[in-house]
């Protein structure tokens, strides 16, 4: 990609990337918003185990420069089909442990 040549991707890939970037923007806004300072009902892994088993996002064990855990979003073909509530549950859980 660094050689200046154009890369072609399918419309499905473009849509998937767009949804992924939208979710990342949402996650960033939640992290910066006062919602994080309000009482959030804690989630237990057992409560959302089916959602966690999908592994559309997980903690890989890595840490950012500030020591914060890194949430990994692997290639997940059905990412655009994840319901909002399910995504929020997993993000809430991963950011609370």
C-alpha distance (Angstrom), angle and dihedral (degrees) to the residues before:
residue distance angle dihedral
X1 . . .
X2 3.76 . .
X3 3.79 91.2 .
X4 3.81 93.2 79.6
X5 3.80 95.5 -110.8
X6 3.78 118.8 136.7
X7 3.77 117.8 -111.0
X8 3.78 121.0 -145.6
X9 3.78 121.3 -147.1
X10 3.77 130.4 179.1
X11 3.79 123.9 -103.4
X12 3.82 88.4 -112.9
X13 3.82 90.6 55.3
X14 3.80 90.3 47.5
X15 3.81 91.5 51.6
X16 3.79 91.3 46.5
X17 3.80 91.5 50.2
X18 3.80 90.7 47.1
X19 3.82 91.6 52.7
X20 3.79 90.1 46.0
X21 3.81 91.3 52.6
X22 3.81 90.5 47.2
X23 3.81 90.3 53.2
X24 3.79 90.5 48.3
X25 3.80 90.1 51.5
X26 3.79 89.8 49.5
X27 3.79 91.4 49.2
X28 3.79 91.4 50.0
X29 3.79 91.9 49.4
X30 3.80 90.7 50.1
X31 3.78 91.0 49.7
X32 3.79 91.7 50.8
X33 3.79 95.3 40.3
X34 3.77 126.0 89.6
X35 3.79 88.7 -113.6
X36 3.79 86.2 88.8
X37 3.80 88.7 59.4
X38 3.80 94.3 52.8
X39 3.76 125.5 85.6
X40 3.78 107.3 -84.9
X41 3.76 118.9 -169.6
X42 3.79 103.7 -110.6
X43 3.78 116.2 -121.3
X44 3.78 123.7 -143.3
X45 3.78 120.1 -145.1
X46 3.80 88.3 -122.2
X47 3.81 89.7 59.1
X48 3.80 93.3 57.2
X49 3.80 101.6 24.3
X50 3.81 93.9 129.0
X51 3.80 89.9 53.4
X52 3.81 92.5 47.0
X53 3.82 91.8 48.9
X54 3.81 89.5 63.3
X55 3.82 87.5 67.3
X56 3.80 95.6 -154.4
X57 3.81 83.9 143.7
X58 3.80 131.0 13.5
X59 3.79 144.6 157.0
X60 3.79 107.3 -99.3
X61 3.79 94.8 -171.8
X62 3.78 95.5 -104.6
X63 3.79 123.0 129.5
X64 3.79 131.5 -147.5
X65 3.80 123.6 -127.3
X66 3.80 89.2 -90.1
X67 3.81 92.2 51.1
X68 3.78 95.1 -104.9
X69 3.80 116.7 141.1
X70 3.79 116.6 -102.6
X71 3.80 116.9 -123.8
X72 3.80 109.8 -146.4
X73 3.80 121.9 -147.4
X74 3.80 106.8 -166.5
X75 3.78 123.6 -166.8
X76 3.79 102.8 -70.9
X77 3.81 114.2 177.1
X78 3.82 94.7 -158.7
X79 3.82 94.2 47.4
X80 3.80 91.9 120.3
X81 3.81 90.0 56.1
X82 3.81 96.3 57.6
X83 3.81 108.9 115.4
X84 3.82 114.9 -119.8
X85 3.80 93.1 -119.6
X86 3.80 91.7 51.8
X87 3.80 91.6 50.5
X88 3.81 90.9 47.8
X89 3.80 91.8 48.8
X90 3.80 92.7 52.4
X91 3.82 93.1 44.6
X92 3.81 91.3 47.6
X93 3.79 90.7 50.0
X94 3.81 95.7 45.2
X95 3.80 92.8 48.1
X96 3.80 91.9 48.9
X97 3.82 99.8 54.8
